Amino acid sequence: MSVLAAILVLAVLIIVHELGHFAAARLQGIKVAQFSIGFGPALLKYQGKETLYALRAIPLGGYVGFPDDENGENQNLSIDDPDLMRNRPIWDRALVISAGVLANLIFAYFLLVAQSAFVGVQDIAPGVAIPQIIQENGSSSAAAKAGLKQGDVVLSINEKILPASTDALAQFKKIIQSSPQKQVSLNVKRGKENFNIELTPDANADGQGKIGVMLSPNIVLQHPQGIFQALAIGAKTFGHLVFLTADGFWQLISNFGDNISQVAGPVKIVEYGANIAKDNLANLYQFAALISINLAIINILPLPALDGGQLVFLLLEALRGKPLPDGIQENIMQTGLFLLLSLGIFLIVRDTVSLEAFQDLVQ
């Protein structure tokens, strides 16, 4: 079930991207010949009034084809037809080309808004959580003797309030480690109760204090109060994910040789998604948003066969006053598409071979 959910997420994101191109063209009255998900031979197809809709065999993306390009069906249209993509002003064509990226970004944002509204979002609250009480050699720890329990949240230690930050962990540890055999005072929250506990840390082999607990940030699930707060939370999370994704791409590009092993193909992405969805399908909201942002950033890169590469052609056309010769554009795009498909197939094979299920099968 989780694998199917992850595959469905990828399919939806590809459809959203291509729908962006399709909608931007149709809303401007530009004729569209094909709307295809995947490449290669068609598995399913439907001929509409003007557009051929197809599901194709190679699941590495999709495309919107126009009557005047190599992907479009030959409809014997006049080359001077003002509704052909090639005869539209540069800005009209740029909008169509960039609309897929914009669709993925907008979709990612509203996925995060939906997650906030229907599931809630995780946030760090004041205090330090106690996910586990540790027992050593069968004897009770200082925490257990003092009455701390799994699930408690320590709000302050020696009247020092622990902030809503991961720094709270370091502050708590520092005081405990510097207080062997010295009494410390904790303010503890347990459910709806709030009370004080006095405990005396034991001394470890290095002479530092220890109380025998696991620690974690106090993560809480927050639900927005109204749609406007959900929109604001979605925007904050969206900005954070865009920054992390862009920074990740920069690190990859700036040190490609060392980071190539981190590049994931469709198989690995489905595996990640399946693992995320295994415990809770609601986790797919943020997974889908993150992949959608990744698709947007990948497609805007100035590489042949990607949207960014086509925008480079438009920029050169604007600077030259005329487009590059068709033969040059076709050769560049075909070479780029070949390299893109080759990379995709390589990643699929590599990631499939590395799957645990595959390794168990061949052993």
C-alpha positions in Angstrom: 0.0 0.0 0.0 2.8 2.4 0.9 4.7 1.7 -2.3 1.5 2.3 -4.4 1.0 5.6 -2.5 4.5 6.7 -3.3 4.1 5.8 -7.0 0.8 7.7 -7.1 2.5 10.8 -5.6 5.1 10.8 -8.3 2.5 10.3 -11.0 0.4 13.2 -9.7 3.4 15.5 -9.5 4.3 14.8 -13.2 0.7 15.3 -14.2 0.6 18.6 -12.3 3.8 19.8 -14.0 2.5 19.0 -17.5 -0.9 20.4 -16.7 0.9 23.7 -15.9 2.2 23.8 -19.5 -1.1 22.6 -21.0 -3.2 25.2 -19.1 -0.9 28.1 -19.9 -1.0 27.2 -23.6 -4.8 26.7 -23.8 -5.6 29.8 -21.8 -3.7 31.8 -24.3 -5.4 30.1 -27.3 -2.2 28.2 -28.3 -2.9 24.9 -30.0 -1.8 21.8 -28.2 -1.3 18.5 -30.1 -0.2 16.1 -27.4 -0.4 15.7 -23.6 1.8 12.7 -22.7 2.8 11.2 -19.4 6.0 9.3 -19.9 8.0 8.8 -23.1 8.3 6.1 -25.8 5.4 3.9 -27.1 1.9 4.7 -26.0 0.3 2.2 -23.6 -3.1 4.1 -23.5 -4.2 7.0 -25.6 -7.3 9.1 -26.4 -7.7 11.5 -29.2 -9.7 14.5 -28.1 -11.1 17.2 -30.4 -7.7 18.8 -30.8 -5.3 17.0 -28.4 -4.0 13.5 -28.2 -3.8 12.3 -24.5 -1.3 9.4 -23.9 0.2 7.3 -21.2 3.6 6.1 -22.4 5.9 3.2 -21.5 9.0 5.0 -20.0 7.9 6.7 -16.7 10.6 9.4 -16.6 8.5 12.5 -17.0 6.1 13.7 -19.7 5.6 16.4 -22.2 3.1 18.7 -23.9 3.6 18.6 -27.7 2.6 21.4 -30.1 1.7 21.0 -33.8 4.8 22.9 -34.8 7.4 20.9 -32.9 8.7 17.3 -33.2 6.4 16.1 -30.4 3.2 17.4 -32.0 1.0 15.6 -34.4 1.1 16.8 -38.0 -2.2 18.5 -38.4 -1.4 20.2 -41.7 -1.7 23.6 -40.2 -0.4 26.7 -41.9 3.0 27.8 -40.7 1.6 31.3 -40.3 -1.2 30.3 -38.0 -1.1 32.8 -35.1 -2.2 30.1 -32.7 0.9 28.0 -33.2 3.4 28.2 -30.4 6.3 29.3 -32.6 4.3 32.3 -33.9 3.5 33.7 -30.4 5.6 36.5 -28.8 8.5 35.5 -26.6 6.7 36.4 -23.4 3.7 34.1 -24.3 6.1 31.2 -25.0 8.1 31.9 -21.9 4.9 31.7 -19.8 4.0 28.3 -21.3 7.5 26.9 -20.8 7.8 28.1 -17.2 4.2 27.2 -16.2 5.2 23.6 -15.3 7.7 24.9 -12.7 5.2 27.4 -11.3 2.5 24.6 -11.1 4.8 22.4 -9.1 5.7 25.2 -6.7 2.1 26.3 -6.2 1.0 22.7 -5.7 3.8 22.2 -3.1 2.6 25.2 -1.2 -1.0 24.1 -1.1 0.0 20.6 0.0 1.8 22.2 3.0 -1.2 24.3 3.7 -3.4 21.2 3.6 -1.0 19.4 5.9 -1.2 22.2 8.3 -5.0 22.4 8.2 -5.9 18.7 8.2 -3.0 17.0 10.0 -1.1 19.7 11.9 2.5 20.6 11.8 5.3 19.7 14.1 7.0 22.5 16.1 9.5 22.7 18.9 7.9 23.8 22.2 9.6 24.9 25.4 11.3 22.2 27.5 13.1 18.9 27.0 11.2 15.6 26.4 12.0 12.3 28.2 11.2 9.5 25.7 12.8 6.8 27.8 14.1 6.1 31.3 17.3 4.0 31.3 18.1 1.3 33.8 21.8 0.2 34.1 22.6 -3.3 35.4 19.0 -3.7 36.7 19.3 -0.8 39.1 17.1 2.2 39.1 18.6 5.4 37.7 18.5 8.8 39.5 15.6 9.8 37.3 13.6 6.7 38.1 14.3 7.1 41.8 13.1 10.7 41.7 9.9 9.7 39.9 10.5 10.8 36.3 8.5 8.8 33.8 8.6 8.2 30.1 6.7 11.0 28.3 7.5 13.7 30.9 8.6 17.1 29.7 11.1 19.1 31.8 10.2 22.8 31.5 13.0 24.2 33.7 16.0 23.0 35.7 17.2 24.9 38.7 14.7 27.6 37.8 16.3 28.1 34.4 13.6 27.9 31.7 14.4 25.6 28.9 13.6 27.4 25.6 11.7 26.3 22.5 14.9 25.3 20.8 17.3 22.4 20.3 19.6 24.5 22.5 17.5 23.3 25.4 19.1 19.9 25.2 22.6 21.3 25.5 21.6 23.5 28.4 19.9 20.6 30.3 22.9 18.3 29.7 25.4 20.9 30.8 23.7 21.5 34.2 23.2 17.7 34.8 26.8 16.9 33.9 28.2 19.7 36.1 26.1 18.5 39.1 27.3 15.0 40.2 26.0 14.2 43.7 24.4 17.6 43.8 20.6 18.1 44.1 18.9 19.8 41.1 15.3 21.0 40.9 13.2 20.2 37.8 9.8 21.6 36.8 8.0 18.8 35.0 4.9 18.6 32.9 3.1 15.3 32.8 -0.1 15.4 30.7 -2.1 18.3 32.2 -0.2 18.2 35.5 2.8 20.5 36.4 4.9 19.8 39.4 8.5 20.0 40.8 10.9 17.1 41.3 14.2 17.1 43.2 16.8 14.6 42.1 20.6 14.0 42.6 22.6 13.0 39.5 24.9 10.0 39.9 28.5 10.4 38.8 29.8 8.5 35.7 33.3 7.1 35.2 34.5 10.6 34.1 33.1 12.3 37.2 30.2 13.9 35.3 26.6 13.9 36.4 24.1 11.5 34.9 20.5 10.8 35.6 19.7 7.9 33.2 17.3 9.3 30.6 17.1 9.6 26.9 16.5 13.2 25.8 14.8 14.8 22.7 13.4 18.2 21.7 9.9 18.8 22.9 8.2 18.3 19.5 4.4 19.0 19.5 1.8 18.8 16.8 0.1 22.2 16.3 -3.1 22.9 14.5 -3.7 26.3 13.0 -6.5 28.5 14.2 -8.3 29.3 11.0 -7.4 29.3 7.3 -5.2 32.4 7.4 -2.9 30.8 10.0 -2.8 27.6 7.9 -1.7 29.7 4.9 1.0 31.4 6.9 2.3 28.1 8.3 2.3 26.7 4.8 4.2 29.7 3.5 6.8 29.4 6.3 7.3 25.6 5.7 7.4 26.2 1.9 10.1 28.8 2.2 12.2 26.5 4.5 11.9 23.6 2.0 12.8 25.7 -1.0 15.9 27.0 0.8 17.0 23.5 1.8 16.4 22.1 -1.7 18.2 24.9 -3.5 21.1 24.7 -1.1 21.2 20.9 -1.6 21.4 21.4 -5.4 24.2 23.9 -5.0 26.2 21.5 -2.8 25.6 18.8 -5.4 26.7 21.0 -8.4 29.7 22.5 -6.6 31.1 19.2 -5.6 29.5 16.8 -8.1 32.1 14.1 -8.0 31.8 13.5 -4.3 28.0 13.8 -4.2 26.9 11.8 -7.3 26.0 8.8 -5.2 23.4 10.9 -3.5 21.4 11.5 -6.7 18.2 9.4 -6.5 16.2 8.1 -9.4 12.5 7.1 -9.5 13.0 3.8 -7.8 14.9 5.3 -4.8 12.3 8.1 -4.5 9.5 5.5 -4.4 11.5 3.6 -1.7 11.9 6.7 0.3 8.2 7.6 -0.1 7.1 4.0 0.8 9.2 4.1 4.0 7.7 7.5 4.9 4.2 6.4 4.3 4.6 3.0 6.1 3.8 4.4 9.6 1.4 7.1 8.6 0.0 8.1 5.1 -0.3 11.7 6.4 3.5 11.9 6.1 3.1 11.9 2.3 2.0 15.6 2.4 5.5 16.9 3.1 7.1 14.1 1.0 5.0 15.1 -2.0 5.7 18.8 -1.4 9.4 18.2 -1.2 9.5 16.2 -4.4 7.4 18.8 -6.2 9.8 21.5 -5.2 12.7 19.3 -6.4 11.0 18.8 -9.7 10.5 22.5 -10.1 14.2 23.3 -9.4 15.5 20.5 -11.6 13.3 21.6 -14.5 14.4 25.3 -14.3 18.1 24.3 -14.6 19.5 25.7 -17.9 20.0 22.2 -19.4 18.8 20.9 -22.8 15.5 19.0 -22.8 14.5 20.8 -19.6 12.3 23.8 -19.3 15.3 25.9 -18.3 17.1 24.9 -21.5 14.1 26.1 -23.6 14.1 29.4 -21.7 17.8 29.8 -22.7 16.8 29.4 -26.3 14.2 32.2 -25.8 16.7 34.4 -24.2 19.1 33.9 -27.1 16.3 34.7 -29.5 15.5 37.9 -27.7 19.2 38.9 -27.8 19.7 38.0 -31.5 16.4 39.2 -32.7 15.7 35.9 -34.3 15.6 32.2 -33.1 18.5 29.8 -33.5 18.2 27.7 -36.6 15.8 24.8 -36.2 18.4 22.2 -36.9 20.7 23.5 -34.1 17.8 23.6 -31.6 16.7 20.1 -32.5 20.2 18.6 -32.3 20.7 20.2 -28.8 17.3 19.1 -27.6 17.6 15.5 -28.9 21.1 15.2 -27.4 19.8 16.5 -24.1 16.8 14.2 -24.1 19.1 11.2 -24.9 21.4 12.1 -22.0 18.4 12.7 -19.6 16.8 9.3 -20.5 20.2 7.6 -20.2 20.7 9.1 -16.7 17.2 8.1 -15.7 17.7 4.5 -16.9 21.1 4.3 -15.1 19.5 5.5 -11.9 16.6 3.1 -12.2 19.0 0.1 -12.7 21.4 1.2 -9.9 18.7 1.9 -7.4 16.8 -1.4 -8.3 20.0 -3.4 -7.8 20.6 -1.8 -4.4 17.1 -2.6 -3.1 17.1 -5.1 -0.2 14.3 -7.1 -1.9 16.3 -7.4 -5.1 19.4 -8.5 -3.2 17.5 -11.1 -1.3 16.1 -12.4 -4.6 19.5 -12.9 -6.3 21.2 -14.5 -3.3 
